[in-house]
Amino acid sequence: MKTIIFITIVLLSGAFAGFIHGTVNFAIVEPYLDQAIGIENQNLFDSGEEEDNAEFWIEYEGYRTWQKSGQILAGVILGTSVGALFGIVFALSRNTLPGNHDVKKSLLLAGIMWFTLYLIPFLKYPANPPTVGDAETVVLRAILYLSFIAISGIGALVFYKVSKKLENNKKFISLIGYGIFISAVFFIMPENPDEITAPMNLVNEFRLMSVLGVSSFWISVGIILGLFWNRFESRKETTQYS
């Protein structure tokens, strides 16, 4: 595949998947954000930090309108960057991935990356709505979360390399090794320092919607990239034999 075609389909796949992700987030996550921010606003009124007046609500509505309007665009931008990483990994591992179709291969890789780069870190440091979290710990929380993603991703890569050196009937050893490794990391890494003060039903529903939103991206990017790849590879083979 020519470099320009590869770059184009990778970026388009990420952008389309990011658009889907942003749209899904807007539809199913934003209502919970509104609820959480409503609780946060009420706490500000009760504490006297803000006044419940027209000036506050005009400023608030303006900010939330701006924030919501950028939701889908942010999804496209993030999707393009993550999609680029996904495309590179797919190109490097395509020939070793099981499956008889590029969509199956791409979806399998998307599932692996979803599991190692998102789900496992999420189980340790689940997403919380705006009412949860101290502003003073935001840097620490970001470092912990990103560190866990990096450790899980690097660990998966290392054990994948190990599996390639093992015979077919021993490849499961690398999977067990990764499971033991990431379990140890899971228990060694510090807990989230913030206490949850928001209603747990709101927190749990917000987390569920967050998982569905991110999962929509990985499913979409797997299908879209696989379809693009299969189409252009098939066209390439047809051209070669015609």
TORDO-32720 format. One line per 8 residues: number of its first residue (from 1); for each residue x negated, y, z of N, C-alpha, C. Coordinates in Angstrom, 3 decimals. Layout:
% TORDO-32720
NUM = X:Y:Z:X:Y:Z:X:Y:Z | ...;
% end
This chain:
% TORDO-32720
1 = -0.838:-1.195:0.000:0.000:0.000:0.000:-0.875:1.248:0.000 | -0.537:2.208:-0.872:-1.310:3.437:-0.930:-1.167:4.235:0.361 | -2.234:4.966:0.704:-2.260:5.715:1.962:-1.119:6.717:2.050 | -0.857:7.433:0.959:0.192:8.461:0.979:1.564:7.846:1.211 | 1.789:6.655:0.632:3.070:5.970:0.843:3.177:5.502:2.290 | 2.071:4.955:2.805:2.056:4.492:4.197:2.378:5.641:5.145 | 1.702:6.768:4.980:1.927:7.918:5.858:3.374:8.397:5.758 | 3.883:8.438:4.523:5.248:8.926:4.308:6.284:8.046:4.987;
9 = 6.199:6.733:4.777:7.231:5.854:5.349:7.109:5.772:6.872 | 5.888:5.880:7.384:5.701:5.849:8.840:6.308:7.091:9.480 | 6.025:8.262:8.911:6.552:9.503:9.471:8.068:9.591:9.310 | 8.574:9.165:8.154:10.019:9.188:7.946:10.737:8.225:8.885 | 10.159:7.060:9.080:10.765:6.076:9.991:10.857:6.644:11.398 | 9.752:7.247:11.863:9.752:7.835:13.196:10.730:8.987:13.314 | 10.790:9.830:12.264:11.695:10.982:12.294:13.157:10.547:12.309 | 13.517:9.577:11.453:14.902:9.085:11.426:15.278:8.426:12.751;
17 = 14.354:7.608:13.288:14.626:6.951:14.572:14.723:7.985:15.689 | 13.875:9.024:15.622:13.939:10.102:16.612:15.250:10.869:16.525 | 15.735:11.057:15.296:17.032:11.721:15.116:18.150:10.899:15.763 | 18.109:9.594:15.549:19.107:8.713:16.167:19.005:8.770:17.686 | 17.776:8.722:18.185:17.546:8.795:19.633:18.091:10.093:20.205 | 17.763:11.210:19.557:18.237:12.498:20.039:19.746:12.593:20.028 | 20.367:12.053:18.981:21.830:12.079:18.874:22.474:11.228:19.956 | 21.909:10.033:20.176:22.436:9.150:21.225:22.273:9.805:22.591;
25 = 21.121:10.406:22.850:20.909:11.097:24.120:21.919:12.219:24.315 | 22.145:12.976:23.252:23.096:14.088:23.338:24.487:13.578:23.705 | 24.846:12.422:23.157:26.193:11.880:23.366:26.366:11.222:24.728 | 25.349:10.467:25.196:25.570:9.657:26.401:24.757:10.089:27.622 | 23.684:10.857:27.426:22.866:11.266:28.576:23.222:12.672:29.050 | 23.505:13.567:28.107:23.790:14.961:28.464:24.928:15.111:29.474 | 26.028:14.337:29.379:27.091:14.489:30.383:26.599:14.235:31.807 | 25.672:13.312:31.980:25.132:13.040:33.311:24.182:14.144:33.751;
33 = 23.472:14.734:32.790:22.634:15.888:33.113:23.502:17.041:33.603 | 24.641:17.245:32.954:25.553:18.309:33.385:26.034:18.073:34.813 | 26.371:16.822:35.121:26.814:16.509:36.479:25.706:16.767:37.502 | 24.495:16.304:37.165:23.371:16.451:38.086:23.018:17.915:38.303 | 23.009:18.693:37.224:22.686:20.109:37.345:23.794:20.839:38.102 | 25.038:20.375:37.943:26.142:20.958:38.709:25.933:20.786:40.202 | 25.470:19.611:40.614:25.168:19.366:42.027:24.023:20.262:42.487 | 22.999:20.373:41.629:21.851:21.210:41.959:22.266:22.677:42.108;
41 = 23.135:23.148:41.227:23.621:24.531:41.333:24.393:24.756:42.618 | 25.241:23.779:42.983:26.015:23.915:44.204:25.109:23.975:45.431 | 24.023:23.191:45.393:23.059:23.240:46.505:22.393:24.606:46.593 | 22.113:25.206:45.436:21.525:26.546:45.421:22.495:27.575:46.004 | 23.779:27.431:45.676:24.780:28.351:46.232:24.901:28.178:47.745 | 24.925:26.912:48.194:25.084:26.634:49.624:23.889:27.137:50.438 | 22.695:27.071:49.846:21.497:27.498:50.560:21.278:29.008:50.482 | 22.014:29.673:49.613:21.856:31.117:49.478:20.761:31.539:48.514;
49 = 20.127:30.563:47.851:19.064:30.896:46.896:19.620:31.566:45.649 | 20.860:31.229:45.295:21.520:31.851:44.151:22.937:32.249:44.555 | 23.487:33.209:43.837:24.858:33.648:44.079:25.771:33.123:42.971 | 26.928:32.640:43.390:27.906:32.110:42.440:28.675:33.268:41.823 | 28.055:33.877:40.815:28.676:35.033:40.176:28.572:34.920:38.655 | 29.185:35.875:37.971:29.218:35.840:36.508:27.822:35.922:35.910 | 26.950:36.710:36.520:25.591:36.866:35.991:24.846:35.531:35.988 | 24.996:34.771:37.084:24.330:33.462:37.170:24.834:32.538:36.075;
57 = 26.160:32.489:35.885:26.726:31.532:34.938:26.435:31.916:33.489 | 26.346:33.219:33.198:25.974:33.642:31.849:24.554:33.186:31.524 | 23.654:33.392:32.493:22.265:32.970:32.297:22.162:31.455:32.198 | 22.915:30.759:33.051:22.891:29.293:33.051:23.428:28.726:31.737 | 24.570:29.233:31.284:25.175:28.725:30.050:24.267:28.988:28.847 | 23.593:30.135:28.849:22.669:30.440:27.764:21.503:29.468:27.729 | 20.980:29.159:28.917:19.851:28.226:28.994:20.263:26.821:28.581 | 21.422:26.359:29.055:21.864:25.004:28.731:22.222:24.869:27.244;
65 = 22.790:25.934:26.667:23.093:25.903:25.236:21.810:25.780:24.426 | 20.800:26.557:24.808:19.502:26.485:24.132:18.887:25.103:24.311 | 18.986:24.564:25.540:18.410:23.253:25.840:19.095:22.151:25.033 | 20.411:22.179:24.973:21.158:21.157:24.246:20.927:21.265:22.737 | 20.809:22.487:22.230:20.619:22.667:20.796:19.283:22.106:20.330 | 18.315:22.029:21.238:17.009:21.488:20.867:16.862:20.002:21.115 | 17.920:19.369:21.620:17.853:17.956:21.982:17.507:17.074:20.791 | 18.207:17.263:19.681:17.995:16.409:18.513:16.656:16.726:17.849;
73 = 16.314:18.020:17.773:15.021:18.400:17.195:13.875:17.811:18.003 | 13.999:17.851:19.331:12.963:17.269:20.190:12.852:15.770:19.941 | 13.995:15.117:19.719:13.977:13.685:19.425:13.248:13.386:18.123 | 13.456:14.225:17.117:12.783:14.035:15.825:11.275:14.204:15.968 | 10.857:15.245:16.703:9.425:15.503:16.888:8.763:14.371:17.661 | 9.388:13.973:18.780:8.836:12.881:19.569:8.856:11.579:18.775 | 9.949:11.339:18.053:10.058:10.119:17.261:8.994:10.041:16.185 | 8.670:11.167:15.571:7.646:11.184:14.533:6.286:10.804:15.099;
81 = 5.957:11.324:16.277:4.654:11.016:16.876:4.577:9.570:17.344 | 5.621:9.090:18.013:5.621:7.699:18.474:5.723:6.756:17.271 | 6.484:7.163:16.265:6.611:6.353:15.059:5.288:6.193:14.332 | 4.439:7.235:14.386:3.113:7.143:13.770:2.283:6.064:14.452 | 2.338:6.047:15.786:1.625:5.013:16.535:2.174:3.633:16.189 | 3.486:3.519:16.140:4.124:2.239:15.824:3.725:1.760:14.438 | 3.696:2.677:13.470:3.334:2.309:12.110:1.911:1.805:11.995 | 1.001:2.454:12.719:-0.404:2.022:12.696:-0.539:0.622:13.297;
89 = 0.129:0.412:14.429:0.061:-0.901:15.085:0.679:-1.974:14.180 | 1.780:-1.629:13.513:2.424:-2.592:12.620:1.514:-2.954:11.457 | 0.864:-1.946:10.875:-0.033:-2.194:9.743:-1.177:-3.122:10.144 | -1.685:-2.946:11.367:-2.812:-3.747:11.825:-2.409:-5.166:12.227 | -1.172:-5.337:12.652:-0.753:-6.642:13.193:0.249:-7.378:12.305 | 0.663:-6.785:11.195:1.729:-7.351:10.358:1.437:-8.788:9.945 | 0.227:-9.060:9.536:-0.091:-10.397:9.016:-0.092:-11.476:10.101 | -0.193:-11.062:11.357:-0.220:-12.041:12.450:1.137:-12.165:13.156;
97 = 2.069:-11.267:12.827:3.388:-11.326:13.459:4.221:-12.436:12.820 | 4.928:-13.219:13.627:5.777:-14.277:13.059:6.993:-13.685:12.363 | 7.539:-14.419:11.404:8.718:-13.962:10.677:8.479:-13.986:9.186 | 9.557:-14.155:8.432:9.450:-14.235:6.980:9.953:-12.983:6.283 | 10.171:-11.923:7.047:10.652:-10.662:6.474:10.065:-9.518:7.297 | 9.767:-8.416:6.619:9.154:-7.283:7.311:10.048:-6.693:8.389 | 11.350:-6.742:8.206:12.259:-6.221:9.234:12.154:-7.060:10.505 | 12.091:-8.380:10.344:11.948:-9.258:11.515:10.621:-8.998:12.225;
105 = 9.556:-8.853:11.449:8.240:-8.579:12.022:8.244:-7.234:12.748 | 8.826:-6.223:12.098:8.856:-4.886:12.667:9.703:-4.831:13.938 | 10.837:-5.510:13.920:11.699:-5.547:15.111:11.020:-6.268:16.266 | 10.292:-7.337:15.954:9.570:-8.059:16.996:8.522:-7.159:17.636 | 7.760:-6.459:16.804:6.747:-5.548:17.344:7.396:-4.426:18.149 | 8.516:-3.894:17.635:9.232:-2.843:18.361:9.685:-3.349:19.730 | 10.146:-4.598:19.779:10.571:-5.182:21.050:9.418:-5.321:22.025 | 8.264:-5.723:21.509:7.080:-5.873:22.366:6.647:-4.519:22.919;
113 = 6.618:-3.505:22.038:6.193:-2.179:22.482:7.224:-1.552:23.418 | 8.509:-1.781:23.151:9.570:-1.316:24.060:9.381:-1.922:25.449 | 9.075:-3.205:25.475:8.930:-3.910:26.749:7.695:-3.451:27.522 | 6.558:-3.348:26.821:5.300:-3.041:27.508:5.098:-1.555:27.775 | 5.559:-0.708:26.846:5.317:0.726:26.975:6.474:1.484:27.613 | 7.657:0.853:27.635:8.800:1.555:28.217:9.450:0.820:29.382 | 9.915:-0.412:29.149:10.722:-1.071:30.171:9.941:-1.336:31.454 | 8.733:-1.905:31.336:7.962:-2.205:32.549:7.628:-0.930:33.328;
121 = 7.100:0.126:32.668:6.889:1.374:33.408:8.188:1.949:33.982 | 9.292:1.790:33.251:10.575:2.298:33.731:11.022:1.575:35.005 | 10.782:0.267:35.063:11.174:-0.484:36.254:10.408:-0.013:37.492 | 9.168:0.427:37.293:8.370:0.942:38.403:8.735:2.383:38.724 | 8.854:3.182:37.679:9.160:4.605:37.855:10.384:4.962:37.003 | 11.591:4.573:37.451:12.791:4.820:36.648:13.100:6.304:36.507 | 13.760:6.641:35.404:14.133:8.030:35.156:15.143:8.497:36.200 | 15.017:9.747:36.599:15.928:10.341:37.562:16.529:11.619:36.994;
129 = 17.770:11.926:37.379:18.384:13.185:36.921:17.724:14.387:37.603 | 18.027:15.606:37.141:17.357:16.803:37.662:17.473:17.017:39.163 | 18.514:16.477:39.813:18.662:16.698:41.247:17.664:15.892:42.072 | 16.971:14.969:41.446:15.992:14.139:42.143:14.587:14.582:41.752 | 13.753:14.864:42.726:12.374:15.227:42.419:11.991:16.584:42.957 | 10.877:16.630:43.642:10.330:17.863:44.183:9.416:18.487:43.139 | 9.557:19.777:42.922:8.728:20.472:41.931:7.239:20.341:42.245 | 6.900:20.190:43.518:5.496:20.099:43.915:4.867:18.752:43.555;
137 = 5.698:17.743:43.277:5.164:16.410:42.962:5.279:16.069:41.479 | 5.717:17.022:40.658:5.976:16.713:39.249:4.704:16.272:38.522 | 3.566:16.892:38.845:2.302:16.521:38.200:1.898:15.110:38.622 | 2.010:14.820:39.906:1.665:13.491:40.416:2.540:12.429:39.779 | 3.833:12.699:39.676:4.751:11.725:39.090:4.437:11.482:37.616 | 4.091:12.550:36.915:3.742:12.407:35.502:2.474:11.579:35.333 | 1.480:11.822:36.201:0.221:11.066:36.134:0.469:9.582:36.417 | 1.275:9.292:37.428:1.570:7.893:37.772:2.275:7.187:36.623;
145 = 3.257:7.859:36.035:4.037:7.244:34.959:3.180:7.009:33.719 | 2.426:8.031:33.312:1.585:7.896:32.122:0.462:6.884:32.345 | -0.050:6.826:33.565:-1.093:5.846:33.883:-0.554:4.435:33.764 | 0.666:4.228:34.229:1.265:2.900:34.151:1.490:2.499:32.699 | 1.939:3.448:31.874:2.129:3.160:30.449:0.803:2.749:29.811 | -0.259:3.519:30.108:-1.574:3.230:29.529:-2.086:1.865:29.978 | -1.944:1.558:31.264:-2.420:0.280:31.794:-1.663:-0.884:31.162 | -0.336:-0.735:31.075:0.483:-1.801:30.487:0.145:-1.997:29.010;
153 = 0.007:-0.889:28.275:-0.306:-0.981:26.849:-1.673:-1.583:26.594 | -2.677:-1.124:27.334:-4.033:-1.651:27.167:-4.087:-3.117:27.581 | -3.379:-3.451:28.672:-3.334:-4.846:29.116:-2.720:-5.747:28.063 | -1.621:-5.295:27.447:-0.975:-6.082:26.393:-1.920:-6.283:25.205 | -2.653:-5.231:24.844:-3.597:-5.321:23.732:-4.719:-6.300:24.035 | -5.252:-6.241:25.240:-6.353:-7.134:25.629:-5.903:-8.591:25.589 | -4.733:-8.866:26.155:-4.264:-10.254:26.182:-3.822:-10.730:24.798 | -3.417:-9.799:23.942:-3.134:-10.161:22.552:-4.419:-10.599:21.856;
161 = -5.499:-9.856:22.094:-6.800:-10.217:21.523:-7.249:-11.590:22.032 | -6.980:-11.846:23.306:-7.335:-13.139:23.891:-6.550:-14.255:23.215 | -5.250:-14.003:22.957:-4.397:-15.037:22.363:-4.887:-15.430:20.974 | -5.471:-14.478:20.244:-5.958:-14.770:18.896:-7.150:-15.733:18.910 | -7.830:-15.810:20.038:-8.985:-16.693:20.143:-8.615:-18.072:20.681 | -7.357:-18.224:21.084:-6.902:-19.499:21.632:-6.209:-20.324:20.561 | -6.201:-21.604:20.757:-5.481:-22.483:19.839:-3.984:-22.292:20.018 | -3.224:-22.715:18.990:-1.785:-22.466:18.977:-1.075:-22.944:20.240;
169 = -1.447:-24.137:20.727:-0.756:-24.679:21.893:-1.253:-24.094:23.211 | -2.206:-23.171:23.145:-2.723:-22.546:24.366:-2.475:-21.045:24.405 | -1.798:-20.525:23.374:-1.563:-19.083:23.306:-0.690:-18.588:24.448 | 0.140:-19.462:25.014:1.010:-19.050:26.112:0.206:-18.630:27.336 | -1.065:-19.074:27.409:-1.915:-18.710:28.544:-2.096:-17.199:28.607 | -2.252:-16.569:27.440:-2.430:-15.116:27.418:-1.166:-14.407:27.892 | 0.009:-14.957:27.571:1.269:-14.377:28.021:1.383:-14.467:29.541 | 1.012:-15.626:30.084:1.027:-15.794:31.536:0.024:-14.839:32.184;
177 = -1.147:-14.708:31.546:-2.169:-13.810:32.063:-1.684:-12.375:32.132 | -0.998:-11.932:31.064:-0.458:-10.573:31.072:0.588:-10.423:32.170 | 1.439:-11.447:32.344:2.464:-11.384:33.378:1.858:-11.241:34.766 | 0.797:-11.997:35.038:0.128:-11.914:36.350:-0.528:-10.547:36.511 | -1.193:-10.093:35.444:-1.888:-8.804:35.482:-0.923:-7.654:35.747 | 0.162:-7.583:34.973:1.073:-6.446:35.114:1.856:-6.527:36.418 | 2.089:-7.740:36.929:2.758:-7.881:38.229:1.881:-7.324:39.336 | 0.577:-7.596:39.256:-0.359:-7.074:40.248:-0.405:-5.551:40.187;
185 = -0.461:-5.022:38.971:-0.483:-3.561:38.802:0.807:-2.955:39.342 | 1.923:-3.633:39.105:3.233:-3.144:39.546:3.255:-2.930:41.057 | 2.674:-3.862:41.787:2.707:-3.769:43.245:1.587:-2.895:43.806 | 0.502:-2.730:43.052:-0.617:-1.904:43.522:-0.346:-0.417:43.322 | 0.289:-0.074:42.213:0.552:1.342:41.922:1.437:1.958:43.008 | 1.174:3.232:43.371:1.963:3.905:44.418:3.430:4.041:44.026 | 4.284:4.126:45.034:5.704:4.316:44.784:5.977:5.777:44.408 | 7.133:6.005:43.827:7.567:7.374:43.543:7.673:8.137:44.867;
193 = 7.000:9.281:44.996:6.967:9.974:46.284:8.259:10.693:46.645 | 9.175:10.851:45.709:10.379:11.643:45.958:11.524:10.801:46.504 | 12.203:11.345:47.482:13.380:10.703:48.054:14.590:11.000:47.178 | 15.434:10.006:46.966:16.639:10.196:46.168:17.744:10.753:47.053 | 18.185:11.965:46.742:19.239:12.614:47.530:20.546:12.729:46.745 | 20.503:12.486:45.466:21.710:12.554:44.634:22.557:11.295:44.848 | 23.839:11.351:44.532:24.702:10.160:44.637:24.136:9.018:43.791 | 24.042:7.827:44.379:23.403:6.702:43.688:24.170:6.259:42.451;
201 = 25.499:6.429:42.442:26.239:6.039:41.238:25.848:6.935:40.064 | 25.618:8.214:40.325:25.165:9.125:39.275:23.761:8.757:38.815 | 22.883:8.473:39.768:21.491:8.123:39.439:21.442:6.843:38.605 | 22.178:5.825:39.037:22.159:4.533:38.336:22.760:4.637:36.934 | 23.851:5.386:36.798:24.467:5.553:35.481:23.551:6.364:34.559 | 22.888:7.372:35.112:21.937:8.161:34.326:20.796:7.271:33.838 | 20.291:6.424:34.706:19.195:5.518:34.326:19.640:4.553:33.233 | 20.845:4.013:33.361:21.352:3.082:32.349:21.464:3.770:30.999;
209 = 22.007:4.985:30.986:22.138:5.715:29.728:20.761:6.050:29.140 | 19.801:6.329:30.004:18.439:6.607:29.538:17.842:5.392:28.849 | 18.055:4.219:29.433:17.558:2.977:28.820:18.204:2.762:27.455 | 19.512:2.977:27.378:20.208:2.805:26.099:19.694:3.796:25.055 | 19.426:5.028:25.495:18.926:6.039:24.571:17.567:5.681:24.005 | 16.634:5.303:24.866:15.286:4.939:24.407:15.332:3.656:23.586 | 16.164:2.709:24.000:16.279:1.455:23.246:16.785:1.712:21.833 | 17.653:2.706:21.675:18.160:3.031:20.335:17.022:3.469:19.423;
217 = 16.019:4.137:19.998:14.875:4.549:19.185:14.091:3.340:18.704 | 13.749:2.430:19.625:12.902:1.293:19.253:13.608:0.355:18.282 | 14.909:0.161:18.454:15.656:-0.665:17.502:15.667:0.007:16.129 | 15.914:1.317:16.132:15.992:2.059:14.867:14.661:2.073:14.140 | 13.585:2.372:14.858:12.287:2.471:14.185:11.856:1.103:13.659 | 12.218:0.037:14.382:11.889:-1.310:13.911:12.616:-1.640:12.620 | 13.898:-1.335:12.562:14.679:-1.641:11.363:14.266:-0.758:10.186 | 14.157:0.545:10.433:13.874:1.487:9.338:12.493:1.251:8.743;
225 = 11.469:1.106:9.602:10.126:0.880:9.073:10.066:-0.455:8.331 | 10.709:-1.477:8.873:10.714:-2.781:8.222:11.353:-2.721:6.839 | 12.454:-1.987:6.730:13.125:-1.857:5.434:12.261:-1.087:4.437 | 11.688:0.024:4.886:10.802:0.802:4.019:9.622:-0.043:3.553 | 9.001:-0.709:4.515:7.798:-1.500:4.211:8.122:-2.605:3.219 | 9.214:-3.311:3.472:9.583:-4.419:2.591:9.894:-3.927:1.183 | 10.543:-2.767:1.092:10.893:-2.235:-0.229:9.646:-1.873:-1.024 | 8.715:-1.178:-0.410:7.543:-0.736:-1.147:6.558:-1.879:-1.397;
233 = 6.481:-2.844:-0.485:5.633:-4.004:-0.721:6.212:-4.860:-1.847 | 7.549:-5.005:-1.866:8.198:-5.780:-2.927:7.993:-5.111:-4.281 | 8.089:-3.787:-4.298:7.874:-3.053:-5.544:6.438:-3.205:-6.019 | 5.505:-3.204:-5.057:4.085:-3.370:-5.391:3.833:-4.735:-6.021 | 4.443:-5.776:-5.411:4.245:-7.137:-5.935:4.885:-7.280:-7.319 | 6.050:-6.649:-7.507:6.723:-6.716:-8.810:5.888:-6.066:-9.899 | 5.254:-4.931:-9.526:4.403:-4.215:-10.478:3.184:-5.041:-10.849 | 2.619:-5.736:-9.843:1.412:-6.538:-10.093:1.689:-7.699:-11.046;
241 = 2.883:-8.312:-10.941:3.164:-9.517:-11.731:3.948:-9.238:-13.003 | 4.249:-7.955:-13.257:5.004:-7.633:-14.479:4.065:-7.346:-15.636;
% end
